[in-house]
Amino acid sequence: MSIVATNFERPVVGIEPDVYRRIAWRILPFLFFGYILAFLDRVNVGFAAVRMQSDLSFSAAIYGFGAGIFFIGYVLCEVPSNILLARIGARKTFTRIMIGWGILSASTMFVQTPMQFYAVRFLLGAFEAGFGPGVVLYLTYWFPDKMRGAIVATFGLAIPVSGVLGAPLSGFVMGHLDGMNGWHGWQWMFLIEGIPTALLGLVAAFTLTDTPADASWLTVKERARVIAEVGAASENEGSGLRDVVRDPRTYALGATFFVIASGIYIISFWLPTLVKEYGVADPSTIGLLTAVPYVAAGAGMLFFGSSSDRRAERILHTAVPMALGAAGLVASTFFTNNLPFGLVVLSLASFGLFGAYPVFWAITMRYFDSVSVAAGIAFVNTIAQLSGMASPSLLGWIKTTTGSVNLGLYFFAVLLCFGALLLVVAIPARLLSDRQASN
């Protein structure tokens, strides 16, 4: 979290930097911890796959489809959830979302058949929909554009941290609690990692503040200054969905984030399996080794997020890490028998793929105006989250058909390069400057 204090030392026109620093320490810890649980509950099925597939006789294709169907429920409910957040506030929205998905995630422990697996994953996606894009929208209420690269990077660090902490935890639970009370290790994992989310949802109901205008912990003068600097969220009553849907650049943003998210989900869902294929069999060891690329992922988010803010440049700070991610995915196919080098190139892929994440959202936050930002963020993310269905399912099918994921990694590497080129062409830097001035 040190990036918060560091980046807030720079003065912001019209307001003392310590106000934003105080806001960050007030709201970011909850969002950060919540997103750790969100991502862990979303991808821990990847750790479960090490044993769950054999225990339930699931093929790689069944597992890939079940991991991906989460995103069908997610996509169907995401835009309505974000528009609802803009109307009823983050406190009620996050409470509803977190309690529901925590219970659903824990319920995965009772799965016995493919249809049950598909059903619980679909419902989990429907309940979780809106949390990630909801947080991105929520942050636009509290922080000005010039801080958003670092702010989203700080919040987004929850994704690699969930891997650094969650991978060893998941491996430990699966390796040491297997057989306790007659349950498999993966059943214990879903229970232990699902319940805290529901409990945190209860905390949201009593701790979150919807907008700066509601922040009793700021002085009247501070509230007025933040509202003047950032804009009053309460005035953004229109959903703007019609304008968002009609804008061709919305689809360019969605396509770009689609390929970024595809790469991230390849790492998130398949990293334990890739490490296992290097010859590692023990779940606890797999969990520890899986944490290494996530450390690189966190470094990438901090580096590109802060560098983007410092240089006031967004496009290349998204396109370049996308290319690095593509290079890492391709390189990983050449070191299948070499664990140390395999971890190095997977770390390179993670450094780039996750590094593109916060800067991309800073672009999206700036591009949409105050009326359409809620719908715009959700709609772009809705397009992107289709990747969560596509990438695990496609890699699962390729692995089942060919016995290797290499062809799938090549395909998504090409897709990443195409997405980087699309962003550079469709969203020129001058356009973002014009949008900032008009917003």
Phi, psi and omega in degrees: 000001184297336180299332180297308182296320183296310184287337181276358176287336180286130181297146173247134184303125173092000182202146180288138182298334182292339177293313179292326177296319179293320177299317181299314181289342179279317188253332185291322180303317179295313180297320180298309181294322179297320181285332171303311180293322181299311183289325179295315180291337180280321189248359180296346173298336176293322176287322179299330184301333181303324180241330185299321181299315181286322181296324183254004180059043176269133173284170177297327179292318177297315179299313182299318180292318179295321177296323185277332185294342171314319189280345174292311175299322180298311184295320182296329187253355190289308182298312177302323181295318182289322176295322178295321178300318180297337183263321185252349177101159183289326185300307180294321183294311182291327176299311180300313184296311189289321178296316182295313184286330177298317179294318180296318181298315178296328182292345178299339180297340183267000182296137177229335184236161177303319181295321176296320179298313179298317184296314184289327178290320178298313181293324177300317178297319180296320181286323183282340184310131176102346182289305181301302178295332176295320177294317178302315176298315181301321181293333177292341178284339191245337187229140179286166185305318186295346179257354195286333176299312180290322181294314179293326176297318179297313177295316182293341176304340178301331181293303177294327177297323177298329176284317180298317181273319186287325181297307177297322179297313180297317178297319180296312181299314182292328182276330188250340180257001181300124180096343180295131182060019180079011181257150173288159179300322181292332176292317176299321182298313180297321179294310185294326183267350181266319184299318180302330179295316179297321179294322179293330176299323176294323178297322181302324183297338185245353188240332185283147174247130188292313184217164176303329180295337181264000189278093179292343180277000170253152175287165178301317180295319180294318179299316181297320182290319179295316179298320179293322183284318187262324184112148183274114181297329183294341179277348184273074187274333182281146179281330180067013186297322182298315179294322179298312183294328182278349184273116180300329182290339173302319182285329174294317175297316179298318180294320178298313180290333175303313184284327175298312180296325177302313179296318179297320181287332173299314177297314187292317185273328190250353182302314177302321179292319179297319178295320178300323181288348172282358177106012180264126185251328185288126181302322180295319178293320177301317180299317180293316181291327179296334181292336185299308178298333179289330174296316177297324179298316178298319178298321179296319180296315180295316184295306184288326178295311181288322179296322179296317177296316185296321182265357181053042181227132186245319191295305180293330178289352172257316184292318182296311178296332174298317178294322176297319178298318178299316180298320180295319178297316179295315182297330182296338181284346182265358184233037184293341180251012183228098185300311182300312180291326177299317178294326179296312183286328174293328176292322176298315178300317180292320178303316181284311185297313180286331178295331179287337188301304185292326182288324176301317181291329175296323176298312184295319178301321182283325188294317183274143180280178187296333181282324187256000188296321180297309179292323182296312179300314182293320183292317176299316180292328178297315176300316184294322185289348170299337177295330178295332173278319188287310189292314177295320181294316181295316179294322177297318179294318179296318180294319178295322185281318186252346183083004181212154178263004188302314181300321178295320179294322176297317181299313183287334174294317176297319180297322179296318178295319177297317180298320178297318179294319179300317180298314182299321183282317188278330184237077180295153183300324181297325179298318179295322178296318178296320180296320180298319181293321182282331180284000000 
